[in-house]
Amino acid sequence: MEDRWQRLGLGAILLGEILPAGGQREICEFRADVLAYNGGMLRLLAHHTDVERRRTLQGIAEISVRRRKPPLSADVDAMQR
């Protein structure tokens, strides 16, 4: 992402759209290339997904993440609707 667009919450917005869209298509694993010093994005991924693999080469973190399943209570709520 271009510097002028960073720190505006766009990564969180995109992740918030990509994960549910993947879930609707039965996609649960995603891969991301993130600059190794981009702590904000690395924390965002760690907070909202399960990091399966992470390898850093030449300043680029190659990350495989898995979409978390909703808590059991969310499944029950959805069934009651």
C-alpha positions in Angstrom: 0.0 0.0 0.0 1.3 3.4 -0.9 2.7 5.4 2.1 0.0 8.1 2.0 -2.7 5.5 2.5 -1.1 3.8 5.5 -2.3 4.1 9.1 -5.9 4.9 8.0 -7.4 1.5 8.9 -7.6 0.3 5.3 -5.8 -3.0 6.1 -8.4 -3.7 8.8 -11.3 -2.8 6.4 -9.9 -5.0 3.6 -9.2 -7.9 6.0 -12.8 -7.5 7.4 -14.1 -7.9 3.8 -11.7 -10.7 2.6 -12.2 -13.1 5.5 -16.0 -13.3 5.3 -15.9 -13.4 1.5 -13.5 -16.3 1.7 -15.7 -18.0 4.2 -18.7 -17.8 1.9 -16.6 -19.4 -0.8 -15.2 -22.1 1.6 -11.8 -20.5 1.4 -10.1 -20.7 4.8 -6.4 -20.2 4.1 -4.8 -17.1 2.8 -1.3 -16.0 2.0 0.2 -12.6 2.4 3.6 -11.0 1.7 4.2 -8.2 4.3 7.3 -6.1 4.8 9.0 -7.6 7.9 9.1 -4.2 9.7 5.3 -3.6 9.1 4.4 -4.4 12.7 0.9 -3.0 12.3 -0.1 -5.4 9.6 1.7 -8.3 11.3 -0.3 -7.6 14.6 -3.5 -7.2 12.6 -3.1 -10.6 11.0 -2.0 -12.2 14.3 -5.1 -10.8 16.1 -7.7 -11.7 13.5 -6.4 -14.9 12.0 -4.5 -18.0 13.0 -1.0 -17.7 11.6 -0.1 -21.1 10.2 3.4 -20.4 8.8 5.7 -17.4 8.6 9.0 -17.1 6.8 11.0 -14.0 6.4 13.4 -13.6 3.5 15.2 -10.4 2.5 12.9 -8.2 4.6 9.6 -9.8 3.3 7.5 -11.9 5.7 5.7 -14.6 3.7 2.7 -15.5 5.9 0.0 -18.2 5.6 -3.0 -17.6 7.8 -6.2 -19.4 8.4 -9.6 -17.8 8.9 -10.8 -18.4 12.4 -14.0 -20.3 12.8 -16.7 -18.2 14.6 -17.2 -19.0 18.3 -19.8 -21.6 19.0 -22.1 -19.0 20.4 -22.1 -17.2 17.0 -23.1 -20.5 15.4 -26.0 -21.0 17.8 -27.1 -17.4 17.3 -27.1 -17.9 13.5 -29.2 -21.1 13.8 -31.8 -19.4 16.0 -32.5 -16.7 13.4 
